[in-house]
Amino acid sequence: MAKVPKRIGHGEGGSRVPKLEQLFDGQIDDMSMLRDALIDLLKKLDADDGVTDEDYEAELTPDELDSQKSDS
């Protein structure tokens, strides 16, 4: 998981200070991973014989992430 350091500076990087876009890219990766894990869990619930409701995936799947990773 991405960590947000105590010292970010102005986003220019250098001297062990990460660039802001690197921080945001890490956050996007984390959110994508959590979204995919949630969808997998919902699919398993739908496929489980012990669960009577079978539309968890259709009802609870989050929308696609609206942000894009930086091009650099």
C-alpha positions in Angstrom: 0.0 0.0 0.0 1.2 3.5 -0.8 2.3 5.6 2.1 2.0 9.4 2.3 5.1 10.8 3.9 5.1 13.5 6.5 7.2 15.7 4.1 5.9 16.1 0.6 7.4 19.5 -0.3 6.1 21.1 -3.4 5.9 17.9 -5.4 9.2 18.4 -7.2 10.8 15.2 -5.8 14.5 14.9 -5.0 16.2 14.3 -1.6 13.9 11.4 -0.8 10.8 13.5 -1.2 8.5 11.8 -3.6 6.8 13.5 -6.5 3.1 14.2 -6.0 2.3 12.2 -9.1 4.1 9.2 -7.7 2.0 9.4 -4.6 -1.2 9.7 -6.5 -0.2 6.8 -8.8 0.3 4.7 -5.7 -3.1 5.7 -4.4 -4.7 4.8 -7.7 -3.0 1.4 -7.7 -4.3 0.8 -4.1 -7.8 1.8 -5.0 -7.8 -0.4 -8.1 -6.6 -3.4 -6.0 -9.3 -2.8 -3.4 -12.0 -2.4 -6.1 -10.9 -5.7 -7.8 -10.9 -7.5 -4.4 -14.4 -6.2 -3.6 -15.7 -7.4 -7.0 -14.1 -10.8 -6.5 -15.8 -11.1 -3.1 -19.2 -10.1 -4.5 -18.8 -12.8 -7.3 -18.0 -15.4 -4.6 -21.0 -14.4 -2.6 -23.2 -14.7 -5.7 -21.8 -18.2 -6.5 -22.2 -19.4 -2.9 -25.0 -21.9 -2.5 -25.6 -20.9 1.1 -26.3 -17.3 0.2 -29.9 -16.8 -0.9 -29.4 -13.4 -2.6 -27.6 -13.7 -5.9 -27.2 -10.2 -7.2 -24.6 -8.7 -5.0 -22.2 -8.1 -7.9 -24.9 -6.3 -10.0 -26.0 -4.1 -7.1 -22.8 -3.3 -5.2 -20.0 -3.2 -7.8 -18.4 0.2 -7.6 -18.1 2.5 -10.6 -15.0 2.5 -12.7 -12.2 4.7 -11.3 -12.5 8.1 -12.9 -8.9 9.0 -12.6 -6.0 8.0 -14.8 -2.4 7.4 -13.9 0.2 9.9 -15.0 1.8 9.4 -18.4 5.4 9.8 -17.1 
